Amino acid sequence: MCVSCGCGGGHSHDHEHIDANKIIDVEKDILQQNNLLAERNRGYFDAKDILCLNLVSSPGSGKTSLLEKTLTDLKGSAPFAVIEGDQQTSNDADRIHATGTKVTQINTGKGCHLDAHMVYHAVQGMKPEQDAVLFIENVGNLVCPAMFDLGEKYRVVVMSVTEGDDKPLKYPDMFYTSHLCIINKTDLLPYVPFDIEKAKENARMVNPGIEILEVSSLTGEGMEQWYNWLKVKQQQAVAV
């Protein structure tokens, strides 16, 4: 069992018992190999001017719907590619494929997150174009994916108004390590007890530098701000 998240990975934590009175703990960085491979991924993306985004959220926040809307509206404006992470099924990948976008599905089985090794092999197979925008839709989970660098340029956490506005306080590591927070499903605000200003305040309490956008992937409200954010980040990736 993975000692970092309990997902069954091959990490180790050894204890060397010398005698009854003296114990020496021999510890290994359980994320060392992941982080090394993440840097390799990042180097590849930088070399090809690929803007890589790691989309994270709890299940049901609307990540896939956000991607569908984005890929449909921005079709032809840039080379797009998507890596879909789920425990089972290719349902989300099928939805992305229907937009005409290159997509690769990763099924993690009992695993609760994607890691850099999975992304490395997915990228080898799909070979994204020069100057592409690569979206990695991570497994729906606000805990384990926060610990795993995939080599992305930016981490984007998506939360919806159907969740609690205290979500950033309950899952601080995810919000602390994210660059952008998208508050989705704003069209439902009249029908749910969600204080959007409190949610933003909580997110900034955890991460003062986090950017926040309010959108509805269903109605399109606020999506232009998201598209502008993408455009600026892609231009910066190509200019470097």
ROMARPA-519099 format. One record per residue (C-alpha): residue number from 1; x, y, z. Coordinates in steps of 0.5 Angstrom, whole numbers. Each point is the difference from the previous one (the first is absolute). Last residue first. Example, Ala and Ser with C-alpha at 12.3 -4.5 7.8 and 13.67 -1.06 7.14 Angstrom:
<atoms>
<atom num="2" xx="27" yy="-2" zz="14"/>
<atom num="1" xx="-2" yy="-7" zz="2"/>
</atoms>
This chain:
<atoms>
<atom num="240" xx="20" yy="64" zz="-47"/>
<atom num="239" xx="-5" yy="3" zz="-5"/>
<atom num="238" xx="-4" yy="-7" zz="-1"/>
<atom num="237" xx="-2" yy="-1" zz="7"/>
<atom num="236" xx="-1" yy="8" zz="1"/>
<atom num="235" xx="-5" yy="0" zz="-6"/>
<atom num="234" xx="-3" yy="-7" zz="3"/>
<atom num="233" xx="-1" yy="4" zz="7"/>
<atom num="232" xx="-4" yy="6" zz="-3"/>
<atom num="231" xx="-4" yy="-4" zz="-4"/>
<atom num="230" xx="-2" yy="-5" zz="5"/>
<atom num="229" xx="-2" yy="6" zz="5"/>
<atom num="228" xx="-4" yy="3" zz="-6"/>
<atom num="227" xx="-4" yy="-6" zz="-1"/>
<atom num="226" xx="-1" yy="-1" zz="8"/>
<atom num="225" xx="-3" yy="8" zz="-1"/>
<atom num="224" xx="-4" yy="-2" zz="-6"/>
<atom num="223" xx="-3" yy="-6" zz="4"/>
<atom num="222" xx="-3" yy="5" zz="5"/>
<atom num="221" xx="-8" yy="-2" zz="-2"/>
<atom num="220" xx="1" yy="-5" zz="-5"/>
<atom num="219" xx="-7" yy="-3" zz="2"/>
<atom num="218" xx="2" yy="-7" zz="2"/>
<atom num="217" xx="7" yy="1" zz="1"/>
<atom num="216" xx="-2" yy="5" zz="5"/>
<atom num="215" xx="6" yy="4" zz="3"/>
<atom num="214" xx="3" yy="4" zz="6"/>
<atom num="213" xx="8" yy="1" zz="-1"/>
<atom num="212" xx="5" yy="0" zz="6"/>
<atom num="211" xx="7" yy="1" zz="0"/>
<atom num="210" xx="4" yy="-2" zz="6"/>
<atom num="209" xx="5" yy="4" zz="3"/>
<atom num="208" xx="-2" yy="0" zz="7"/>
<atom num="207" xx="-1" yy="-7" zz="0"/>
<atom num="206" xx="-3" yy="-3" zz="6"/>
<atom num="205" xx="-4" yy="6" zz="2"/>
<atom num="204" xx="-1" yy="2" zz="-7"/>
<atom num="203" xx="-4" yy="-6" zz="-1"/>
<atom num="202" xx="-4" yy="1" zz="6"/>
<atom num="201" xx="-1" yy="7" zz="-2"/>
<atom num="200" xx="-2" yy="-2" zz="-7"/>
<atom num="199" xx="-5" yy="-5" zz="3"/>
<atom num="198" xx="-3" yy="5" zz="5"/>
<atom num="197" xx="-1" yy="5" zz="-6"/>
<atom num="196" xx="-4" yy="-6" zz="-4"/>
<atom num="195" xx="-4" yy="-2" zz="6"/>
<atom num="194" xx="-4" yy="-6" zz="-2"/>
<atom num="193" xx="-7" yy="-2" zz="3"/>
<atom num="192" xx="-2" yy="-3" zz="-7"/>
<atom num="191" xx="-6" yy="2" zz="-4"/>
<atom num="190" xx="2" yy="7" zz="-3"/>
<atom num="189" xx="7" yy="-2" zz="0"/>
<atom num="188" xx="-1" yy="-5" zz="-6"/>
<atom num="187" xx="2" yy="4" zz="-6"/>
<atom num="186" xx="7" yy="1" zz="4"/>
<atom num="185" xx="1" yy="-8" zz="-2"/>
<atom num="184" xx="8" yy="1" zz="1"/>
<atom num="183" xx="4" yy="4" zz="4"/>
<atom num="182" xx="7" yy="-1" zz="-3"/>
<atom num="181" xx="6" yy="1" zz="4"/>
<atom num="180" xx="7" yy="2" zz="-3"/>
<atom num="179" xx="7" yy="-2" zz="2"/>
<atom num="178" xx="-1" yy="-6" zz="4"/>
<atom num="177" xx="5" yy="-2" zz="6"/>
<atom num="176" xx="-4" yy="3" zz="6"/>
<atom num="175" xx="-7" yy="-2" zz="-3"/>
<atom num="174" xx="2" yy="-7" zz="0"/>
<atom num="173" xx="4" yy="0" zz="6"/>
<atom num="172" xx="-6" yy="4" zz="4"/>
<atom num="171" xx="-5" yy="-6" zz="-1"/>
<atom num="170" xx="-5" yy="2" zz="6"/>
<atom num="169" xx="1" yy="8" zz="-1"/>
<atom num="168" xx="0" yy="0" zz="-7"/>
<atom num="167" xx="-7" yy="-4" zz="0"/>
<atom num="166" xx="-3" yy="5" zz="5"/>
<atom num="165" xx="-5" yy="3" zz="-5"/>
<atom num="164" xx="-3" yy="-7" zz="0"/>
<atom num="163" xx="-1" yy="-4" zz="-7"/>
<atom num="162" xx="-6" yy="2" zz="-4"/>
<atom num="161" xx="3" yy="6" zz="-2"/>
<atom num="160" xx="6" yy="-4" zz="-4"/>
<atom num="159" xx="7" yy="0" zz="1"/>
<atom num="158" xx="5" yy="-1" zz="-5"/>
<atom num="157" xx="8" yy="0" zz="2"/>
<atom num="156" xx="5" yy="2" zz="-6"/>
<atom num="155" xx="7" yy="-2" zz="1"/>
<atom num="154" xx="5" yy="4" zz="-5"/>
<atom num="153" xx="6" yy="-2" zz="-4"/>
<atom num="152" xx="-1" yy="-7" zz="1"/>
<atom num="151" xx="5" yy="-5" zz="1"/>
<atom num="150" xx="-4" yy="-5" zz="4"/>
<atom num="149" xx="1" yy="2" zz="7"/>
<atom num="148" xx="-3" yy="-5" zz="5"/>
<atom num="147" xx="-2" yy="2" zz="7"/>
<atom num="146" xx="-7" yy="4" zz="-2"/>
<atom num="145" xx="-2" yy="-6" zz="-4"/>
<atom num="144" xx="-1" yy="-4" zz="7"/>
<atom num="143" xx="-5" yy="5" zz="3"/>
<atom num="142" xx="-5" yy="4" zz="-4"/>
<atom num="141" xx="-2" yy="-6" zz="-4"/>
<atom num="140" xx="-4" yy="-1" zz="-7"/>
<atom num="139" xx="6" yy="-3" zz="-4"/>
<atom num="138" xx="4" yy="5" zz="-4"/>
<atom num="137" xx="-2" yy="3" zz="-6"/>
<atom num="136" xx="7" yy="2" zz="-4"/>
<atom num="135" xx="-1" yy="5" zz="-5"/>
<atom num="134" xx="5" yy="1" zz="-5"/>
<atom num="133" xx="0" yy="7" zz="-4"/>
<atom num="132" xx="5" yy="-1" zz="-6"/>
<atom num="131" xx="5" yy="4" zz="-2"/>
<atom num="130" xx="4" yy="-6" zz="-4"/>
<atom num="129" xx="-5" yy="-6" zz="-1"/>
<atom num="128" xx="-2" yy="-5" zz="6"/>
<atom num="127" xx="3" yy="-7" zz="-1"/>
<atom num="126" xx="-5" yy="-4" zz="2"/>
<atom num="125" xx="4" yy="-6" zz="2"/>
<atom num="124" xx="6" yy="3" zz="3"/>
<atom num="123" xx="-5" yy="5" zz="3"/>
<atom num="122" xx="-4" yy="-6" zz="4"/>
<atom num="121" xx="6" yy="-3" zz="2"/>
<atom num="120" xx="3" yy="6" zz="3"/>
<atom num="119" xx="-7" yy="1" zz="3"/>
<atom num="118" xx="0" yy="-6" zz="4"/>
<atom num="117" xx="7" yy="0" zz="2"/>
<atom num="116" xx="-2" yy="7" zz="3"/>
<atom num="115" xx="-5" yy="-2" zz="4"/>
<atom num="114" xx="-8" yy="0" zz="-1"/>
<atom num="113" xx="-4" yy="-1" zz="7"/>
<atom num="112" xx="-5" yy="-4" zz="4"/>
<atom num="111" xx="3" yy="-7" zz="-2"/>
<atom num="110" xx="-5" yy="-6" zz="0"/>
<atom num="109" xx="0" yy="-1" zz="-8"/>
<atom num="108" xx="4" yy="6" zz="-2"/>
<atom num="107" xx="-3" yy="1" zz="-7"/>
<atom num="106" xx="4" yy="4" zz="-5"/>
<atom num="105" xx="-4" yy="3" zz="-6"/>
<atom num="104" xx="3" yy="3" zz="-5"/>
<atom num="103" xx="-3" yy="6" zz="-4"/>
<atom num="102" xx="1" yy="4" zz="-7"/>
<atom num="101" xx="-6" yy="5" zz="-1"/>
<atom num="100" xx="-5" yy="-1" zz="-5"/>
<atom num="99" xx="-6" yy="2" zz="5"/>
<atom num="98" xx="-2" yy="-7" zz="1"/>
<atom num="97" xx="7" yy="-2" zz="2"/>
<atom num="96" xx="-1" yy="4" zz="6"/>
<atom num="95" xx="-7" yy="-4" zz="2"/>
<atom num="94" xx="3" yy="-7" zz="-2"/>
<atom num="93" xx="6" yy="2" zz="5"/>
<atom num="92" xx="-5" yy="2" zz="6"/>
<atom num="91" xx="-4" yy="-7" zz="-1"/>
<atom num="90" xx="7" yy="-4" zz="-1"/>
<atom num="89" xx="-2" yy="-5" zz="6"/>
<atom num="88" xx="4" yy="-1" zz="7"/>
<atom num="87" xx="4" yy="4" zz="5"/>
<atom num="86" xx="0" yy="6" zz="-4"/>
<atom num="85" xx="5" yy="5" zz="-3"/>
<atom num="84" xx="0" yy="3" zz="-7"/>
<atom num="83" xx="5" yy="3" zz="-4"/>
<atom num="82" xx="-2" yy="5" zz="-5"/>
<atom num="81" xx="3" yy="3" zz="-6"/>
<atom num="80" xx="-1" yy="7" zz="-3"/>
<atom num="79" xx="4" yy="3" zz="-6"/>
<atom num="78" xx="-2" yy="8" zz="0"/>
<atom num="77" xx="-6" yy="4" zz="-2"/>
<atom num="76" xx="-3" yy="-5" zz="-5"/>
<atom num="75" xx="-5" yy="-2" zz="6"/>
<atom num="74" xx="-1" yy="5" zz="5"/>
<atom num="73" xx="-7" yy="0" zz="1"/>
<atom num="72" xx="-1" yy="-8" zz="0"/>
<atom num="71" xx="7" yy="-1" zz="4"/>
<atom num="70" xx="-2" yy="4" zz="5"/>
<atom num="69" xx="-8" yy="-2" zz="1"/>
<atom num="68" xx="3" yy="-7" zz="0"/>
<atom num="67" xx="5" yy="1" zz="5"/>
<atom num="66" xx="-5" yy="4" zz="5"/>
<atom num="65" xx="-4" yy="-6" zz="-1"/>
<atom num="64" xx="5" yy="-5" zz="2"/>
<atom num="63" xx="2" yy="4" zz="6"/>
<atom num="62" xx="-7" yy="1" zz="2"/>
<atom num="61" xx="1" yy="0" zz="8"/>
<atom num="60" xx="-3" yy="-7" zz="0"/>
<atom num="59" xx="6" yy="-4" zz="3"/>
<atom num="58" xx="5" yy="4" zz="4"/>
<atom num="57" xx="4" yy="5" zz="-4"/>
<atom num="56" xx="7" yy="0" zz="-4"/>
<atom num="55" xx="2" yy="2" zz="-7"/>
<atom num="54" xx="7" yy="0" zz="-1"/>
<atom num="53" xx="2" yy="5" zz="-5"/>
<atom num="52" xx="6" yy="-1" zz="-5"/>
<atom num="51" xx="1" yy="6" zz="-5"/>
<atom num="50" xx="5" yy="-4" zz="-5"/>
<atom num="49" xx="6" yy="5" zz="-3"/>
<atom num="48" xx="3" yy="-7" zz="-3"/>
<atom num="47" xx="6" yy="1" zz="4"/>
<atom num="46" xx="-4" yy="2" zz="6"/>
<atom num="45" xx="-5" yy="-6" zz="0"/>
<atom num="44" xx="6" yy="-5" zz="0"/>
<atom num="43" xx="4" yy="4" zz="5"/>
<atom num="42" xx="-7" yy="-1" zz="5"/>
<atom num="41" xx="0" yy="-7" zz="-2"/>
<atom num="40" xx="7" yy="-1" zz="2"/>
<atom num="39" xx="-1" yy="4" zz="7"/>
<atom num="38" xx="-6" yy="-4" zz="1"/>
<atom num="37" xx="4" yy="-6" zz="-1"/>
<atom num="36" xx="5" yy="2" zz="6"/>
<atom num="35" xx="-6" yy="2" zz="4"/>
<atom num="34" xx="-4" yy="-7" zz="-1"/>
<atom num="33" xx="7" yy="-3" zz="2"/>
<atom num="32" xx="1" yy="4" zz="6"/>
<atom num="31" xx="-7" yy="-1" zz="3"/>
<atom num="30" xx="1" yy="-5" zz="5"/>
<atom num="29" xx="6" yy="4" zz="3"/>
<atom num="28" xx="3" yy="-6" zz="3"/>
<atom num="27" xx="1" yy="-1" zz="8"/>
<atom num="26" xx="5" yy="-4" zz="4"/>
<atom num="25" xx="-3" yy="0" zz="7"/>
<atom num="24" xx="6" yy="-2" zz="5"/>
<atom num="23" xx="-3" yy="-4" zz="6"/>
<atom num="22" xx="4" yy="-1" zz="6"/>
<atom num="21" xx="-2" yy="-3" zz="7"/>
<atom num="20" xx="-2" yy="-7" zz="-3"/>
<atom num="19" xx="5" yy="0" zz="-5"/>
<atom num="18" xx="2" yy="2" zz="-7"/>
<atom num="17" xx="-7" yy="1" zz="-3"/>
<atom num="16" xx="0" yy="2" zz="-7"/>
<atom num="15" xx="-6" yy="3" zz="-2"/>
<atom num="14" xx="-2" yy="1" zz="-7"/>
<atom num="13" xx="-5" yy="5" zz="-4"/>
<atom num="12" xx="-2" yy="-2" zz="-7"/>
<atom num="11" xx="-4" yy="2" zz="-6"/>
<atom num="10" xx="-3" yy="-5" zz="-5"/>
<atom num="9" xx="-7" yy="3" zz="0"/>
<atom num="8" xx="-6" yy="-4" zz="3"/>
<atom num="7" xx="-4" yy="6" zz="0"/>
<atom num="6" xx="1" yy="2" zz="8"/>
<atom num="5" xx="2" yy="7" zz="-1"/>
<atom num="4" xx="7" yy="1" zz="2"/>
<atom num="3" xx="1" yy="-7" zz="3"/>
<atom num="2" xx="-2" yy="-3" zz="-7"/>
<atom num="1" xx="-2" yy="-7" zz="2"/>
</atoms>
